Each structure stands twice: as C-alpha cells, then as structure tokens.
Amino acid sequence: MDNEREGFPITAIREIKILKKLHHENVINLKEIVTSPDGNKYKGGIYMVFEYMDHDLTGLADRPGMRFSVPQIKCYMRQLLTGLHYCHVNQVLHRDIKGSNLLIDNEGNLKLADFGLARSFSNDHNANLTNRVITLWYRPPELLLGTTKYGPAVDMWSVGCIFAELLHGKPIFPGKDEPEQLNKIFELCGAPDEFNWPGVSKIPWYNNLKPTRPMKRRLREVFRHFDRNALELLDRMLTLDPSERISAKDALDAEYFWTDPLPCNPKSLPKYEASHEFQTKKKRQQQRQHEENAKRQKLQHQQQHGRLPPIQQSGQAHPQMRSGPNQPMHSSQPPVAAGPSHHYGKPRGPAGGPGRYPPSGTSGGYNHPNRSGQGSGGYGSGPYPPQGRAPPYGSSGMPGAPPHGSGGGSGYGVGGPNYPQGGPPYGGSGAGRGSNMMGGNRNQQYGWQQ
C-alpha cells in the first residue's frame, strides 16, 4: 500500500506485535517482514512472510474421498488445544478460530495462524472489546448477544464448533445472519435464561434476541451416536455460560484424549497433495457452474425438440393435431444446482503407525497432573440423557458419508460444506501478504477493531 496516503493498519501492527511475542510449535512462525522496492509498482507494499504449510484443515477435509480416523481427529484436536492454551497463558485471544486458520504440514503438525483479529487481554476482563469478531459460524452466543467484556471462553466455543465438525462431517451452526445463527445455537444448546446462564439478561441485546418460545438443550440427544467421552468434552465446550465453559488446559486433561484409541503420532499421518480452502472452494464453484451449464443446455435441447412435429419414417414431417399452441416439454426455468457436501473419516493411508502416540500408560510427552482423580475439570454424565431415534451413524463415533447434496433446512447439522464465509485469509498458506490485505476485508470484519 501507499503508506503516505493510507497509513499502516493498526490490525497489522497488532498482529506483528503478537506474533513476535509467541513462539510455540503449534503457532505459526512469522519468518520476516519485507517491503517492495521503490521502483516497483507496489511501492510501499509491506509483506509478512510465514513458514510454508501444505494444508489448512478446511482444504484437507474437502479433498475427494477424505476420511479422518479417530486417532487423527484426536491428534489434530490435541495440537489445537495445546497451541491455544499457550496463547491464553500469554494473555492472547485469537478471536478467529476456524478451519482455514488451522494450518497443517505433511509431517502432521497443526499450527494456529492468522492473528489479524488477535488481541491481548487482562485477567479481570474489564476492558471493552469489540464483539464483531470471529467468523459467524464459529461465533459464541455471548458475542452474538452483544457483550463487550469477554475472555478465552470465546475461543473455546470456536474450538467446540471445529470439534463437532470433525465428528459430524459438516458445520453444525451454518447461519446466514446473526439472528439465524443465534436461533441455530438455541435449537441445539437450549435457550439461555438466568438459571443456566446467570447474568445473561444484562447482556445488551438479550431482550431483543432472546427466544420467543422455550427451547431445551438437545446436544446430547442429537449427537448421541458420538463416542461417550467425545460427547462429554463437546458438551463442555459448547456450554452457553462462558464462565462454565471448559478451558483449553482442562480440555487437554479430558478422558477423550486418554482412552483408546489414543491420539496418533503426527509423523505417522499420511502425506497428502497440498490443499487449501481457496483451492477447493474454487474447484467446487467451477464444478457447480459446469453442472448448471450442462443442465441448462439439456433443458434447452429438450424444449427445442419438444416443439418440433414428429418425424415420419419416410423422412417427411407431419403436424400433430393440437387444439392449442405447442407446449414445452419442461419448465423454462433451469433447476438450481445443489452444492456438494463433504465428510470426514478414515485417511487413505495408515493413521496409527506401528506405535501409538502417546504409548499406553504414558502421557506421550504431556504432563498429566490430574490422572489420579477425575481431573481438574471433572464432569458428570450431564442432565441430558440420550433419547429418540436410533443413531444414523455407526457405534465407532465416526460419521458415515452424508447423502449427495445434503444441507439446507433449519436447526442443527445443516448447511453447505464451506467453513466460513469469505475466502482464505492469506491467499495461500505460507505466502507473503501485502499490507493492503491486512487492513481490508479480513474475515468480514465489521467496523473498526478495538
């Protein structure tokens, strides 16, 4: 950008400052900052250069036939929580956790990326922060209701959405706008009130956006086919009351990560061809366009031939006796193509390797201070026993492939396969970014960021 006319964006300064502060194996590494030369047409352009990562989680999940195993999901989730715990210990909120911001290399290492919306926070949570952060499908209810005082719990809600997406095979809260997003959350997690969320009535927009009818929490019923320990952890991540939501530290101590099958060693994961969200999204758009064009051409062909009189064997046409004008065979309106859906499941190659990671009976390199008891975040079975229909998935906890063209409707587990609205944050992981991209339309920001 031209610094003299536009200045240097505050969000870029904040991102650079935070990335210089964070050094962790599960946080993206900022290698250098470069500027374009004076003679270049992009004079004044400033670029942030990151280490190259082969995939992001969205692009990897959208690969044709891609299936994640349970050990692979545990491996990714543990790395995500480890990196996020490091950020929170250093008093940094990420504020934009989603699949396209979770980068993965071909060694199986997962790293948190895109700290453009990140912000330092104080432990007392008294500072007023903007609530127009976090991509809509991963935004927690407290931000949707208008609170400006929040902490690490907002990131944990986003992690819960990612976790459910890995287990379920598609986003669980794909709202089109903020009221619809809240409604989808309330349909699955129940309506908030002073009993299950003390103080919720004092949040600015609660009275305008609260449900007009009673809504019970149905998360355990809807996802009753999940593994018991996975469902327990998910239930605590998607708790409405942020003060009761599980922390990253306690989530790492959950039984889910310490029962068979254990998280696999990242190095044992299969190697895949590079895949990023912007690439898979472009391919899906091209495929949909091709399908629409093919259907439109077929329909036009049928309409044209439907108006022609039948042909005699002699080659001479004879008119049909009709009382009215010729009618087209089909409607003149082309059908609306349904977007393809995607699912997760088993990888193409072996996901566990010869040895489990961590080995049975050990912590696999992670300190585990609370194994003698229930852990610092002890849980009960919860007040929502399974009920209703038979599970549509197998007992392994992994979803099967959804039907082609699934999605749409209202409530939980519906919507298109794309993670967030908008394109990728960088235009490709590991590539340098211009500062004109840092202060512009990042993740559909609304207004000036505090």
C-alpha positions in Angstrom: 0.0 0.0 0.0 1.0 3.6 -0.3 1.9 4.4 3.3 1.7 8.2 2.8 -1.9 8.1 1.7 -3.4 5.2 3.7 -1.1 4.8 6.7 -0.2 1.4 8.3 -3.3 -0.5 9.6 -3.5 -0.9 13.4 -4.6 -4.5 12.9 -1.3 -5.3 11.1 0.7 -3.7 13.9 -1.1 -5.7 16.5 -0.7 -8.9 14.6 3.1 -8.4 14.2 3.5 -7.5 17.8 1.6 -10.6 19.0 3.4 -13.0 16.6 6.8 -11.6 17.7 5.7 -12.5 21.3 4.5 -16.0 20.6 6.9 -18.9 19.9 5.4 -22.3 20.0 5.4 -25.4 17.8 1.6 -25.1 17.4 1.6 -21.4 16.5 2.6 -20.2 13.0 6.1 -18.7 12.7 6.5 -15.2 11.3 9.8 -15.5 9.5 10.3 -11.9 8.3 8.7 -8.7 7.1 9.7 -7.4 3.7 8.8 -4.3 1.6 8.6 -3.8 -2.1 11.4 -1.7 -3.7 10.9 1.9 -4.6 10.9 1.2 -8.4 8.2 -1.4 -8.0 4.6 -0.5 -9.0 3.6 -1.7 -5.5 5.9 0.8 -3.9 5.3 0.9 -0.1 3.9 -2.6 0.0 4.7 -4.4 3.2 4.5 -8.2 3.3 4.5 -10.7 6.2 6.3 -13.9 5.3 5.4 -17.1 7.1 6.7 -20.7 7.1 5.0 -22.8 4.4 2.3 -25.2 5.4 0.9 -27.7 3.0 -2.7 -27.6 4.0 -5.4 -25.9 6.0 -8.0 -28.0 7.8 -10.8 -27.0 5.5 -8.9 -27.7 2.3 -7.7 -31.1 3.7 -11.2 -32.1 4.7 -12.6 -31.1 1.4 -10.4 -33.4 -0.6 -12.4 -36.0 -2.5 -12.8 -39.2 -0.5 -11.0 -37.7 2.5 -11.8 -39.6 5.7 -10.3 -38.8 9.1 -9.8 -41.6 11.6 -10.5 -41.2 15.4 -6.7 -41.1 16.3 -6.2 -38.5 13.6 -9.0 -36.3 14.9 -7.6 -36.6 18.4 -4.1 -35.7 17.1 -5.4 -32.5 15.5 -7.6 -31.6 18.4 -4.8 -32.0 21.0 -2.4 -29.9 18.9 -5.1 -27.2 18.5 -5.8 -27.1 22.3 -2.1 -27.1 23.1 -1.4 -24.1 20.9 -4.5 -22.3 22.2 -3.6 -22.9 25.8 -0.1 -21.4 25.1 -1.8 -18.3 23.7 -4.2 -17.9 26.6 -1.3 -18.4 29.1 0.4 -15.5 27.4 -2.9 -13.5 27.6 -3.7 -13.5 23.8 -7.1 -14.1 22.4 -7.1 -15.5 18.9 -10.7 -14.4 18.0 -10.9 -16.1 14.6 -10.5 -19.9 15.1 -11.9 -21.7 12.0 -10.8 -24.5 9.7 -9.0 -22.3 7.2 -6.9 -20.7 10.0 -5.6 -24.1 11.2 -2.6 -25.0 9.0 -1.2 -28.5 8.7 2.0 -29.6 7.1 2.9 -33.0 5.7 4.5 -34.0 8.9 1.1 -33.9 10.6 1.9 -30.7 12.6 -1.0 -28.3 13.2 -0.5 -24.6 13.8 -2.7 -21.7 14.7 -2.5 -19.0 12.0 -4.0 -15.6 11.1 -3.7 -13.5 14.2 -5.1 -10.4 12.4 -8.0 -10.3 14.9 -6.0 -11.4 17.9 -5.9 -9.2 21.0 -4.1 -9.1 24.3 -6.4 -9.3 27.3 -6.3 -8.8 31.0 -7.3 -11.4 33.5 -10.0 -9.1 35.1 -11.9 -8.9 31.7 -12.8 -5.3 32.5 -11.7 -3.9 29.1 -14.3 -3.2 26.5 -13.5 -5.2 23.3 -15.4 -5.3 20.1 -18.0 -8.1 19.7 -17.7 -8.0 15.8 -15.1 -10.7 15.7 -14.9 -14.5 14.9 -16.4 -15.8 11.7 -20.2 -16.2 12.1 -20.5 -20.0 12.2 -17.9 -20.1 15.0 -19.0 -17.1 17.0 -20.1 -17.7 20.6 -23.6 -16.7 21.9 -22.2 -14.0 24.2 -20.8 -12.1 21.3 -23.9 -12.5 19.3 -25.9 -11.1 22.2 -23.7 -8.0 22.3 -21.3 -8.4 25.2 -18.0 -6.4 25.1 -16.4 -8.0 28.1 -15.1 -11.5 27.4 -12.1 -13.7 27.7 -10.6 -17.0 26.5 -14.0 -18.7 26.6 -14.9 -17.2 23.2 -12.0 -19.2 21.6 -13.2 -22.4 23.3 -16.6 -22.1 21.7 -14.9 -21.9 18.3 -12.9 -25.0 19.2 -16.1 -26.8 20.1 -17.5 -26.0 16.7 -14.4 -27.3 15.0 -14.5 -30.5 17.1 -18.2 -31.1 16.3 -17.5 -30.5 12.6 -14.7 -33.1 12.6 -17.0 -35.7 14.3 -20.2 -34.8 12.4 -18.7 -34.2 9.0 -20.1 -30.7 8.4 -20.6 -27.4 10.2 -23.3 -27.6 12.9 -24.2 -23.8 13.1 -24.3 -22.6 9.5 -26.3 -19.4 10.0 -26.9 -16.8 7.2 -27.0 -13.9 9.6 -26.7 -13.2 13.3 -30.4 -13.8 14.3 -30.4 -17.1 12.4 -27.0 -18.0 13.9 -28.4 -17.5 17.4 -31.5 -19.5 16.6 -29.4 -22.5 15.5 -27.4 -22.3 18.7 -30.6 -22.1 20.8 -32.2 -25.1 19.0 -29.2 -27.3 19.8 -27.9 -25.9 23.1 -31.2 -24.6 24.6 -32.5 -21.1 25.3 -30.4 -19.1 27.8 -32.0 -17.8 31.0 -30.9 -16.7 34.4 -31.0 -20.3 35.6 -28.5 -21.8 33.1 -26.6 -18.6 32.4 -26.6 -16.1 35.4 -26.4 -12.5 34.2 -27.5 -13.2 30.7 -30.4 -10.8 30.9 -27.9 -7.9 31.4 -26.2 -8.5 28.1 -27.1 -5.6 25.8 -29.1 -7.3 23.1 -30.6 -10.2 25.1 -34.1 -8.8 25.4 -34.3 -8.2 21.6 -32.8 -11.5 20.6 -34.0 -14.0 23.2 -36.1 -16.9 22.0 -39.9 -16.4 21.9 -40.6 -20.0 22.9 -39.0 -22.5 25.4 -36.1 -24.5 23.9 -34.5 -27.4 25.6 -30.8 -28.4 25.3 -30.7 -31.2 22.8 -26.9 -31.6 22.1 -26.6 -35.0 23.8 -29.7 -36.3 22.1 -28.7 -35.1 18.6 -25.2 -36.4 18.8 -25.9 -39.5 20.9 -24.1 -41.6 18.3 -20.8 -39.9 19.2 -18.3 -41.6 21.4 -19.2 -41.1 25.1 -16.0 -39.3 26.0 -16.1 -37.2 22.8 -19.7 -36.1 23.6 -18.8 -35.2 27.2 -16.0 -33.0 26.0 -18.1 -31.4 23.3 -20.9 -30.7 25.8 -18.5 -28.7 28.0 -17.0 -26.8 25.1 -20.5 -25.7 23.8 -21.8 -24.6 27.2 -23.8 -21.4 26.9 -22.5 -19.7 30.0 -18.9 -18.7 29.2 -17.9 -18.8 32.9 -18.8 -22.6 32.9 -17.2 -23.4 29.5 -14.2 -25.7 29.7 -10.7 -24.1 29.4 -8.1 -25.3 26.9 -6.0 -26.6 29.9 -8.8 -28.7 31.3 -9.8 -29.9 27.8 -6.4 -31.4 27.4 -7.0 -33.4 30.6 -10.3 -34.8 29.4 -10.8 -38.5 29.2 -11.3 -38.3 25.5 -7.5 -37.9 24.9 -6.5 -40.6 27.4 -8.7 -43.6 26.3 -8.2 -45.9 23.3 -7.8 -45.2 20.5 -5.1 -42.7 21.6 -4.0 -39.7 19.5 -1.6 -40.9 16.8 1.9 -39.6 16.4 1.7 -36.7 13.8 4.6 -38.1 11.8 2.6 -41.3 11.3 -0.2 -39.5 9.4 -0.5 -39.9 5.7 1.1 -37.3 3.4 -1.3 -35.6 1.0 -1.0 -33.3 -2.0 -1.2 -29.7 -1.0 -4.7 -28.5 -0.4 -6.1 -25.1 0.8 -9.6 -23.8 1.3 -9.3 -21.2 -1.6 -8.3 -24.0 -4.0 -11.1 -26.4 -3.0 -13.6 -23.6 -2.9 -12.7 -22.6 -6.5 -13.0 -26.2 -7.7 -16.4 -26.5 -6.1 -17.6 -23.3 -7.8 -16.3 -24.5 -11.1 -18.0 -27.9 -10.7 -21.3 -26.3 -9.8 -21.1 -23.9 -12.8 -20.3 -26.8 -15.1 -23.3 -28.8 -13.8 -25.6 -25.8 -14.2 -24.4 -25.2 -17.7 -24.9 -28.8 -18.6 -28.4 -28.9 -17.2 -29.3 -25.6 -18.9 -28.1 -26.9 -22.3 -30.0 -30.2 -21.8 -33.2 -28.3 -20.9 -32.9 -26.0 -23.9 -32.4 -29.0 -26.2 -35.5 -30.7 -24.8 -37.6 -27.6 -25.2 -36.5 -27.0 -28.8 -37.2 -30.6 -29.8 -40.4 -30.7 -27.8 -41.9 -28.0 -30.2 -41.0 -29.9 -33.4 -43.5 -32.2 -35.0 -42.7 -35.9 -35.0 -40.7 -37.3 -38.0 -42.2 -40.0 -40.3 -40.1 -42.9 -41.3 -40.1 -41.6 -44.8 -38.3 -38.5 -43.6 -41.3 -36.2 -44.0 -42.6 -34.3 -41.1 -46.3 -34.2 -40.4 -48.1 -31.9 -38.0 -49.7 -33.0 -34.8 -53.3 -32.2 -34.3 -53.4 -29.9 -31.2 -56.1 -27.7 -30.0 -53.7 -25.1 -28.7 -50.2 -23.8 -29.2 -47.2 -26.1 -28.8 -46.2 -26.6 -25.2 -42.7 -27.1 -24.0 -41.8 -30.4 -22.5 -40.3 -29.0 -19.4 -40.3 -25.8 -17.4 -38.3 -23.0 -18.9 -36.7 -22.3 -15.5 -33.4 -24.1 -15.1 -33.0 -26.1 -11.9 -30.9 -24.8 -9.0 -27.9 -26.9 -8.5 -27.3 -28.1 -5.0 -23.8 -27.6 -3.6 -21.7 -30.6 -3.0 -21.3 -31.8 0.6 -18.2 -33.2 2.2 -17.5 -35.5 5.0 -14.7 -36.7 7.2 -13.5 -40.1 8.1 -10.6 -42.5 7.6 -7.4 -41.4 5.8 -6.1 -43.1 2.7 -3.1 -44.4 4.5 -2.4 -45.9 7.9 -3.2 -43.4 10.7 -1.6 -45.0 13.7 1.8 -46.3 12.7 3.5 -49.1 14.5 3.4 -47.4 17.9 0.6 -45.5 19.4 1.2 -41.9 20.5 1.4 -41.4 23.4 2.2 -45.0 24.4 -0.3 -46.8 26.6 0.1 -45.8 30.2 2.2 -42.7 29.5 1.4 -39.1 28.8 3.3 -39.1 25.5 5.3 -36.1 26.5 2.4 -34.2 28.0 2.3 -33.6 31.7 -0.8 -35.0 33.3 -1.1 -33.8 36.8 -4.6 -34.9 37.5 -4.7 -38.6 36.3 -5.0 -39.9 39.9 -8.5 -38.4 40.1 -11.2 -37.2 37.8 -9.0 -34.2 36.7 -9.3 -30.6 37.3 -12.4 -30.4 35.1 -14.3 -33.3 36.5 -17.6 -34.0 34.7 -20.8 -35.8 35.4 -22.9 -37.6 32.9 -24.9 -34.5 32.4 -28.6 -33.8 32.6 -29.4 -34.7 29.0 -29.7 -38.5 28.6 -29.9 -39.8 25.1 -33.4 -40.4 23.7 -35.3 -40.5 20.5 -34.4 -42.1 17.2 -31.8 -44.8 16.5 -28.4 -43.3 15.7 -27.8 -42.7 12.0 -24.1 -43.4 12.3 -22.0 -46.3 13.4 -21.1 -47.0 17.0 -17.5 -46.0 16.4 -18.4 -42.4 16.7 -17.3 -41.6 13.2 -19.9 -40.3 10.7 -20.6 -42.0 7.5 -20.7 -40.2 4.2 -23.7 -37.8 4.0 -26.0 -38.1 1.1 -25.1 -36.2 -2.0 -26.4 -32.6 -1.9 -27.2 -32.7 1.8 -27.6 -29.5 3.6 -30.2 -26.8 4.0 -33.2 -26.5 6.3 -33.0 -25.2 9.8 -31.6 -26.4 13.1 -28.5 -28.4 13.8 -26.2 -30.1 11.4 -27.3 -28.4 8.2 -25.8 -26.1 5.6 -23.2 -26.1 3.0 -19.7 -27.7 3.4 -17.7 -24.4 3.4 -16.3 -23.5 6.8 -16.6 -19.7 6.9 -18.0 -17.0 4.6 -15.3 -15.4 2.5 -12.1 -16.6 1.0 -8.8 -17.6 2.6 -7.0 -15.3 5.0 -3.7 -15.2 3.1 -4.5 -16.3 -0.4 -2.5 -19.4 0.4 -0.7 -20.6 3.5 3.0 -19.6 3.7 2.8 -16.9 1.0 3.8 -13.4 1.8 0.9 -11.0 2.3 0.6 -7.3 1.3 -0.4 -4.9 3.9 -3.2 -3.8 1.7 -4.7 -7.2 2.5 -4.1 -6.8 6.2 -6.3 -3.8 6.8 -9.0 -4.6 4.3 -11.8 -7.1 4.2 -10.3 -9.6 6.6 -12.8 -12.3 7.6 -15.8 -9.9 7.0 -14.8 -7.5 9.8 -17.4 -5.1 10.9 -16.2 -1.6 11.7 -13.1 -0.5 13.5 -11.5 -3.2 15.6 -10.6 -2.3 19.2 
